[in-house]
Amino acid sequence: MELIFTGRGAAFNPKEGNTNAYFIESDRLFLVDCGETMFGYLMLEGVLNKIKEIYAIISHTHSDHCGSLGSIGLYCQFVLKSKLKIVVPHNHEYERDICTLMRIFGNTEDAYEIMYEEELDNKFEAFDSVRYDLTKHDFNMTCYSFIFETKNGAIFYSADTRVVDNLVNFTETHKTIDRIYMEVTNVKIPGDVHLYVDDLLTVIDDTIKDKIYLMHIRNNECMEKVIDEGFKVVNLVSIKK
Protein backbone atom coordinates (compact mmCIF):
# COMPACT_ATOMS: atom_id res chain seq x y z
CA MET A 1 0.00 0.00 0.00
CA GLU A 2 1.65 3.21 -1.16
CA LEU A 3 0.53 6.32 0.69
CA ILE A 4 0.83 9.70 -0.99
CA PHE A 5 1.53 12.42 1.56
CA THR A 6 -0.06 15.84 1.09
CA GLY A 7 2.18 17.23 3.83
CA ARG A 8 4.66 16.18 6.50
CA GLY A 9 4.70 19.13 8.86
CA ALA A 10 3.63 19.61 12.46
CA ALA A 11 0.71 21.93 13.21
CA PHE A 12 2.98 24.97 13.47
CA ASN A 13 5.06 24.15 10.39
CA PRO A 14 2.88 25.34 7.48
CA LYS A 15 5.85 25.26 5.11
CA GLU A 16 5.59 21.46 5.07
CA GLY A 17 1.77 21.27 5.16
CA ASN A 18 -0.39 19.17 7.46
CA THR A 19 0.75 15.58 7.86
CA ASN A 20 -2.03 13.76 5.98
CA ALA A 21 -1.93 11.00 3.37
CA TYR A 22 -4.10 9.19 0.86
CA PHE A 23 -4.28 6.53 -1.81
CA ILE A 24 -6.59 6.05 -4.77
CA GLU A 25 -8.10 2.76 -5.84
CA SER A 26 -10.15 2.88 -9.02
CA ASP A 27 -12.56 5.79 -8.47
CA ARG A 28 -12.32 5.66 -4.65
CA LEU A 29 -10.21 8.02 -2.56
CA PHE A 30 -9.03 6.90 0.89
CA LEU A 31 -7.84 9.63 3.29
CA VAL A 32 -5.60 9.04 6.29
CA ASP A 33 -6.42 12.11 8.36
CA CYS A 34 -7.83 15.21 6.75
CA GLY A 35 -6.27 18.42 8.05
CA GLU A 36 -6.70 22.08 7.15
CA THR A 37 -4.53 21.90 4.03
CA MET A 38 -5.96 18.65 2.66
CA PHE A 39 -8.97 19.94 0.70
CA GLY A 40 -6.96 22.64 -1.06
CA TYR A 41 -4.33 20.10 -2.04
CA LEU A 42 -6.89 17.66 -3.41
CA MET A 43 -8.54 20.37 -5.50
CA LEU A 44 -5.39 22.08 -6.78
CA GLU A 45 -3.65 18.79 -7.60
CA GLY A 46 -6.68 17.49 -9.48
CA VAL A 47 -6.95 14.45 -7.21
CA LEU A 48 -10.74 14.71 -7.07
CA ASN A 49 -11.27 14.85 -10.84
CA LYS A 50 -12.17 11.19 -11.34
CA ILE A 51 -13.26 10.31 -7.79
CA LYS A 52 -16.75 8.99 -7.06
CA GLU A 53 -16.41 7.94 -3.40
CA ILE A 54 -14.32 9.23 -0.49
CA TYR A 55 -13.40 7.37 2.70
CA ALA A 56 -11.62 8.90 5.70
CA ILE A 57 -10.06 7.69 8.93
CA ILE A 58 -9.34 10.35 11.55
CA SER A 59 -6.75 9.89 14.29
CA HIS A 60 -7.98 12.74 16.51
CA THR A 61 -9.76 16.06 16.30
CA HIS A 62 -6.89 18.55 16.28
CA SER A 63 -7.59 20.73 13.26
CA ASP A 64 -4.36 19.83 11.44
CA HIS A 65 -5.79 16.29 11.29
CA CYS A 66 -9.48 16.94 10.64
CA GLY A 67 -9.88 20.56 9.51
CA SER A 68 -10.94 19.70 5.94
CA LEU A 69 -13.62 17.18 6.86
CA GLY A 70 -16.43 19.72 6.54
CA SER A 71 -15.42 20.90 3.07
CA ILE A 72 -14.95 17.35 1.86
CA GLY A 73 -18.32 16.33 3.27
CA LEU A 74 -20.06 19.17 1.44
CA TYR A 75 -18.12 18.37 -1.74
CA CYS A 76 -19.33 14.77 -1.51
CA GLN A 77 -22.93 15.92 -1.04
CA PHE A 78 -23.15 18.59 -3.73
CA VAL A 79 -20.57 17.51 -6.31
CA LEU A 80 -20.07 13.77 -6.03
CA LYS A 81 -23.68 13.09 -4.95
CA SER A 82 -22.37 10.43 -2.58
CA LYS A 83 -21.80 10.57 1.15
CA LEU A 84 -18.36 10.93 2.70
CA LYS A 85 -17.67 7.68 4.53
CA ILE A 86 -16.02 8.37 7.89
CA VAL A 87 -14.59 5.19 9.38
CA VAL A 88 -14.50 5.03 13.19
CA PRO A 89 -13.62 2.55 15.95
CA HIS A 90 -16.19 1.15 18.36
CA ASN A 91 -15.93 4.08 20.75
CA HIS A 92 -19.24 5.83 21.28
CA GLU A 93 -17.72 9.04 22.65
CA TYR A 94 -15.26 9.32 19.76
CA GLU A 95 -18.00 8.67 17.20
CA ARG A 96 -20.14 11.31 18.91
CA ASP A 97 -17.27 13.82 18.76
CA ILE A 98 -16.84 13.22 15.03
CA CYS A 99 -20.56 13.71 14.45
CA THR A 100 -20.54 16.89 16.54
CA LEU A 101 -17.61 18.18 14.53
CA MET A 102 -19.45 17.52 11.27
CA ARG A 103 -22.53 19.32 12.60
CA ILE A 104 -20.42 22.34 13.53
CA PHE A 105 -18.94 22.27 10.02
CA GLY A 106 -22.49 22.47 8.65
CA ASN A 107 -22.70 18.89 7.43
CA THR A 108 -25.96 16.98 7.71
CA GLU A 109 -26.57 13.26 7.23
CA ASP A 110 -26.88 14.03 3.52
CA ALA A 111 -23.15 14.77 3.47
CA TYR A 112 -21.62 11.88 5.40
CA GLU A 113 -22.16 8.51 7.01
CA ILE A 114 -20.37 6.62 9.77
CA MET A 115 -18.78 3.22 9.11
CA TYR A 116 -17.05 0.95 11.61
CA GLU A 117 -13.53 -0.21 10.95
CA GLU A 118 -14.39 -3.87 10.34
CA GLU A 119 -16.80 -2.85 7.58
CA LEU A 120 -13.71 -2.10 5.48
CA ASP A 121 -12.29 -5.61 5.79
CA ASN A 122 -11.37 -6.84 2.29
CA LYS A 123 -13.13 -3.86 0.72
CA PHE A 124 -9.90 -2.51 -0.83
CA GLU A 125 -7.09 -4.24 -2.66
CA ALA A 126 -4.52 -2.04 -0.93
CA PHE A 127 -5.16 -3.50 2.53
CA ASP A 128 -7.04 -6.38 4.10
CA SER A 129 -8.04 -4.46 7.21
CA VAL A 130 -7.39 -1.28 9.17
CA ARG A 131 -7.77 -0.91 12.91
CA TYR A 132 -7.69 2.08 15.23
CA ASP A 133 -5.02 1.70 17.93
CA LEU A 134 -5.65 3.86 21.02
CA THR A 135 -2.57 5.95 21.85
CA LYS A 136 -1.45 8.86 24.05
CA HIS A 137 -1.04 12.32 22.55
CA ASP A 138 -3.08 15.25 23.87
CA PHE A 139 -3.76 14.78 27.59
CA ASN A 140 -7.40 15.86 27.18
CA MET A 141 -8.30 14.15 23.91
CA THR A 142 -8.93 10.65 22.59
CA CYS A 143 -6.24 9.88 20.01
CA TYR A 144 -5.42 6.91 17.81
CA SER A 145 -2.72 5.40 15.65
CA PHE A 146 -3.63 3.06 12.78
CA ILE A 147 -2.60 -0.48 11.87
CA PHE A 148 -3.12 -1.70 8.31
CA GLU A 149 -2.83 -5.38 7.46
CA THR A 150 -1.72 -5.84 3.84
CA LYS A 151 -0.58 -8.70 1.66
CA ASN A 152 2.98 -7.34 1.89
CA GLY A 153 2.94 -7.10 5.67
CA ALA A 154 1.59 -4.81 8.35
CA ILE A 155 1.80 -1.01 8.29
CA PHE A 156 1.89 1.13 11.42
CA TYR A 157 0.85 4.79 11.17
CA SER A 158 1.40 6.70 14.41
CA ALA A 159 -0.43 9.94 13.54
CA ASP A 160 0.32 12.05 16.67
CA THR A 161 1.68 10.30 19.75
CA ARG A 162 3.90 11.02 22.74
CA VAL A 163 4.70 7.37 23.53
CA VAL A 164 6.53 4.46 21.93
CA ASP A 165 4.26 1.82 23.48
CA ASN A 166 2.07 1.33 20.40
CA LEU A 167 5.08 0.93 18.13
CA VAL A 168 6.74 -1.56 20.49
CA ASN A 169 3.57 -3.62 20.71
CA PHE A 170 3.21 -3.50 16.92
CA THR A 171 6.74 -4.78 16.30
CA GLU A 172 6.32 -7.52 18.90
CA THR A 173 3.04 -8.80 17.47
CA HIS A 174 3.79 -8.62 13.73
CA LYS A 175 6.34 -10.91 12.11
CA THR A 176 6.10 -9.27 8.70
CA ILE A 177 6.30 -5.48 8.65
CA ASP A 178 5.93 -3.47 5.47
CA ARG A 179 6.34 0.10 6.73
CA ILE A 180 6.22 2.23 9.83
CA TYR A 181 5.21 5.89 9.72
CA MET A 182 6.20 7.75 12.90
CA GLU A 183 5.87 11.31 14.09
CA VAL A 184 8.80 12.86 15.99
CA THR A 185 10.03 16.11 17.41
CA ASN A 186 13.59 17.28 17.97
CA VAL A 187 12.82 19.23 21.15
CA LYS A 188 12.66 17.59 24.57
CA ILE A 189 9.96 19.40 26.54
CA PRO A 190 8.54 18.11 29.87
CA GLY A 191 4.90 17.19 29.32
CA ASP A 192 5.16 17.49 25.53
CA VAL A 193 2.49 15.75 23.45
CA HIS A 194 4.89 14.66 20.71
CA LEU A 195 7.51 11.91 20.52
CA TYR A 196 11.13 12.97 21.06
CA VAL A 197 13.31 11.39 18.39
CA ASP A 198 15.84 10.05 20.91
CA ASP A 199 13.03 8.13 22.63
CA LEU A 200 12.30 6.47 19.30
CA LEU A 201 15.95 5.51 18.93
CA THR A 202 15.87 3.61 22.23
CA VAL A 203 13.28 1.08 21.03
CA ILE A 204 14.33 0.31 17.47
CA ASP A 205 17.19 -1.62 15.93
CA ASP A 206 18.66 -2.01 12.47
CA THR A 207 16.19 -4.76 11.55
CA ILE A 208 13.34 -2.25 11.32
CA LYS A 209 15.05 1.14 10.99
CA ASP A 210 15.02 0.96 7.20
CA LYS A 211 11.24 0.48 7.31
CA ILE A 212 10.61 3.66 9.32
CA TYR A 213 9.50 6.87 7.64
CA LEU A 214 9.28 9.97 9.80
CA MET A 215 6.62 12.66 9.49
CA HIS A 216 4.94 15.52 11.39
CA ILE A 217 8.27 17.36 11.28
CA ARG A 218 8.53 20.31 13.69
CA ASN A 219 10.94 22.56 11.77
CA ASN A 220 14.04 22.58 9.55
CA GLU A 221 16.27 21.66 12.50
CA CYS A 222 14.10 18.62 13.17
CA MET A 223 14.39 17.57 9.53
CA GLU A 224 18.18 17.85 9.69
CA LYS A 225 18.42 15.90 12.94
CA VAL A 226 16.34 12.91 11.83
CA ILE A 227 18.22 12.68 8.55
CA ASP A 228 21.53 12.83 10.45
CA GLU A 229 20.26 9.94 12.61
CA GLY A 230 19.83 7.88 9.44
CA PHE A 231 16.04 7.97 9.21
CA LYS A 232 13.96 8.38 6.09
CA VAL A 233 11.42 11.20 5.83
CA VAL A 234 8.19 10.82 3.90
CA ASN A 235 8.36 12.37 0.43
CA LEU A 236 6.02 15.01 -0.92
CA VAL A 237 5.33 14.45 -4.60
CA SER A 238 3.13 16.67 -6.74
CA ILE A 239 1.01 14.61 -9.13
CA LYS A 240 -0.13 17.64 -11.11
CA LYS A 241 0.89 17.47 -14.74
C-alpha positions as CSV (number, residue, x, y, z in Angstrom):
1,M,0.0,0.0,0.0
2,E,1.6,3.2,-1.2
3,L,0.5,6.3,0.7
4,I,0.8,9.7,-1.0
5,F,1.5,12.4,1.6
6,T,-0.1,15.8,1.1
7,G,2.2,17.2,3.8
8,R,4.7,16.2,6.5
9,G,4.7,19.1,8.9
10,A,3.6,19.6,12.5
11,A,0.7,21.9,13.2
12,F,3.0,25.0,13.5
13,N,5.1,24.1,10.4
14,P,2.9,25.3,7.5
15,K,5.9,25.3,5.1
16,E,5.6,21.5,5.1
17,G,1.8,21.3,5.2
18,N,-0.4,19.2,7.5
19,T,0.7,15.6,7.9
20,N,-2.0,13.8,6.0
21,A,-1.9,11.0,3.4
22,Y,-4.1,9.2,0.9
23,F,-4.3,6.5,-1.8
24,I,-6.6,6.0,-4.8
25,E,-8.1,2.8,-5.8
26,S,-10.2,2.9,-9.0
27,D,-12.6,5.8,-8.5
28,R,-12.3,5.7,-4.7
29,L,-10.2,8.0,-2.6
30,F,-9.0,6.9,0.9
31,L,-7.8,9.6,3.3
32,V,-5.6,9.0,6.3
33,D,-6.4,12.1,8.4
34,C,-7.8,15.2,6.8
35,G,-6.3,18.4,8.1
36,E,-6.7,22.1,7.2
37,T,-4.5,21.9,4.0
38,M,-6.0,18.7,2.7
39,F,-9.0,19.9,0.7
40,G,-7.0,22.6,-1.1
41,Y,-4.3,20.1,-2.0
42,L,-6.9,17.7,-3.4
43,M,-8.5,20.4,-5.5
44,L,-5.4,22.1,-6.8
45,E,-3.6,18.8,-7.6
46,G,-6.7,17.5,-9.5
47,V,-7.0,14.5,-7.2
48,L,-10.7,14.7,-7.1
49,N,-11.3,14.9,-10.8
50,K,-12.2,11.2,-11.3
51,I,-13.3,10.3,-7.8
52,K,-16.8,9.0,-7.1
53,E,-16.4,7.9,-3.4
54,I,-14.3,9.2,-0.5
55,Y,-13.4,7.4,2.7
56,A,-11.6,8.9,5.7
57,I,-10.1,7.7,8.9
58,I,-9.3,10.4,11.5
59,S,-6.7,9.9,14.3
60,H,-8.0,12.7,16.5
61,T,-9.8,16.1,16.3
62,H,-6.9,18.5,16.3
63,S,-7.6,20.7,13.3
64,D,-4.4,19.8,11.4
65,H,-5.8,16.3,11.3
66,C,-9.5,16.9,10.6
67,G,-9.9,20.6,9.5
68,S,-10.9,19.7,5.9
69,L,-13.6,17.2,6.9
70,G,-16.4,19.7,6.5
71,S,-15.4,20.9,3.1
72,I,-14.9,17.4,1.9
73,G,-18.3,16.3,3.3
74,L,-20.1,19.2,1.4
75,Y,-18.1,18.4,-1.7
76,C,-19.3,14.8,-1.5
77,Q,-22.9,15.9,-1.0
78,F,-23.1,18.6,-3.7
79,V,-20.6,17.5,-6.3
80,L,-20.1,13.8,-6.0
81,K,-23.7,13.1,-5.0
82,S,-22.4,10.4,-2.6
83,K,-21.8,10.6,1.1
84,L,-18.4,10.9,2.7
85,K,-17.7,7.7,4.5
86,I,-16.0,8.4,7.9
87,V,-14.6,5.2,9.4
88,V,-14.5,5.0,13.2
89,P,-13.6,2.5,15.9
90,H,-16.2,1.1,18.4
91,N,-15.9,4.1,20.7
92,H,-19.2,5.8,21.3
93,E,-17.7,9.0,22.7
94,Y,-15.3,9.3,19.8
95,E,-18.0,8.7,17.2
96,R,-20.1,11.3,18.9
97,D,-17.3,13.8,18.8
98,I,-16.8,13.2,15.0
99,C,-20.6,13.7,14.4
100,T,-20.5,16.9,16.5
101,L,-17.6,18.2,14.5
102,M,-19.4,17.5,11.3
103,R,-22.5,19.3,12.6
104,I,-20.4,22.3,13.5
105,F,-18.9,22.3,10.0
106,G,-22.5,22.5,8.7
107,N,-22.7,18.9,7.4
108,T,-26.0,17.0,7.7
109,E,-26.6,13.3,7.2
110,D,-26.9,14.0,3.5
111,A,-23.1,14.8,3.5
112,Y,-21.6,11.9,5.4
113,E,-22.2,8.5,7.0
114,I,-20.4,6.6,9.8
115,M,-18.8,3.2,9.1
116,Y,-17.1,0.9,11.6
117,E,-13.5,-0.2,11.0
118,E,-14.4,-3.9,10.3
119,E,-16.8,-2.9,7.6
120,L,-13.7,-2.1,5.5
121,D,-12.3,-5.6,5.8
122,N,-11.4,-6.8,2.3
123,K,-13.1,-3.9,0.7
124,F,-9.9,-2.5,-0.8
125,E,-7.1,-4.2,-2.7
126,A,-4.5,-2.0,-0.9
127,F,-5.2,-3.5,2.5
128,D,-7.0,-6.4,4.1
129,S,-8.0,-4.5,7.2
130,V,-7.4,-1.3,9.2
131,R,-7.8,-0.9,12.9
132,Y,-7.7,2.1,15.2
133,D,-5.0,1.7,17.9
134,L,-5.6,3.9,21.0
135,T,-2.6,6.0,21.9
136,K,-1.5,8.9,24.0
137,H,-1.0,12.3,22.6
138,D,-3.1,15.3,23.9
139,F,-3.8,14.8,27.6
140,N,-7.4,15.9,27.2
141,M,-8.3,14.2,23.9
142,T,-8.9,10.6,22.6
143,C,-6.2,9.9,20.0
144,Y,-5.4,6.9,17.8
145,S,-2.7,5.4,15.7
146,F,-3.6,3.1,12.8
147,I,-2.6,-0.5,11.9
148,F,-3.1,-1.7,8.3
149,E,-2.8,-5.4,7.5
150,T,-1.7,-5.8,3.8
151,K,-0.6,-8.7,1.7
152,N,3.0,-7.3,1.9
153,G,2.9,-7.1,5.7
154,A,1.6,-4.8,8.3
155,I,1.8,-1.0,8.3
156,F,1.9,1.1,11.4
157,Y,0.8,4.8,11.2
158,S,1.4,6.7,14.4
159,A,-0.4,9.9,13.5
160,D,0.3,12.0,16.7
161,T,1.7,10.3,19.8
162,R,3.9,11.0,22.7
163,V,4.7,7.4,23.5
164,V,6.5,4.5,21.9
165,D,4.3,1.8,23.5
166,N,2.1,1.3,20.4
167,L,5.1,0.9,18.1
168,V,6.7,-1.6,20.5
169,N,3.6,-3.6,20.7
170,F,3.2,-3.5,16.9
171,T,6.7,-4.8,16.3
172,E,6.3,-7.5,18.9
173,T,3.0,-8.8,17.5
174,H,3.8,-8.6,13.7
175,K,6.3,-10.9,12.1
176,T,6.1,-9.3,8.7
177,I,6.3,-5.5,8.6
178,D,5.9,-3.5,5.5
179,R,6.3,0.1,6.7
180,I,6.2,2.2,9.8
181,Y,5.2,5.9,9.7
182,M,6.2,7.8,12.9
183,E,5.9,11.3,14.1
184,V,8.8,12.9,16.0
185,T,10.0,16.1,17.4
186,N,13.6,17.3,18.0
187,V,12.8,19.2,21.1
188,K,12.7,17.6,24.6
189,I,10.0,19.4,26.5
190,P,8.5,18.1,29.9
191,G,4.9,17.2,29.3
192,D,5.2,17.5,25.5
193,V,2.5,15.7,23.5
194,H,4.9,14.7,20.7
195,L,7.5,11.9,20.5
196,Y,11.1,13.0,21.1
197,V,13.3,11.4,18.4
198,D,15.8,10.0,20.9
199,D,13.0,8.1,22.6
200,L,12.3,6.5,19.3
201,L,15.9,5.5,18.9
202,T,15.9,3.6,22.2
203,V,13.3,1.1,21.0
204,I,14.3,0.3,17.5
205,D,17.2,-1.6,15.9
206,D,18.7,-2.0,12.5
207,T,16.2,-4.8,11.6
208,I,13.3,-2.2,11.3
209,K,15.0,1.1,11.0
210,D,15.0,1.0,7.2
211,K,11.2,0.5,7.3
212,I,10.6,3.7,9.3
213,Y,9.5,6.9,7.6
214,L,9.3,10.0,9.8
215,M,6.6,12.7,9.5
216,H,4.9,15.5,11.4
217,I,8.3,17.4,11.3
218,R,8.5,20.3,13.7
219,N,10.9,22.6,11.8
220,N,14.0,22.6,9.6
221,E,16.3,21.7,12.5
222,C,14.1,18.6,13.2
223,M,14.4,17.6,9.5
224,E,18.2,17.8,9.7
225,K,18.4,15.9,12.9
226,V,16.3,12.9,11.8
227,I,18.2,12.7,8.5
228,D,21.5,12.8,10.5
229,E,20.3,9.9,12.6
230,G,19.8,7.9,9.4
231,F,16.0,8.0,9.2
232,K,14.0,8.4,6.1
233,V,11.4,11.2,5.8
234,V,8.2,10.8,3.9
235,N,8.4,12.4,0.4
236,L,6.0,15.0,-0.9
237,V,5.3,14.4,-4.6
238,S,3.1,16.7,-6.7
239,I,1.0,14.6,-9.1
240,K,-0.1,17.6,-11.1
241,K,0.9,17.5,-14.7
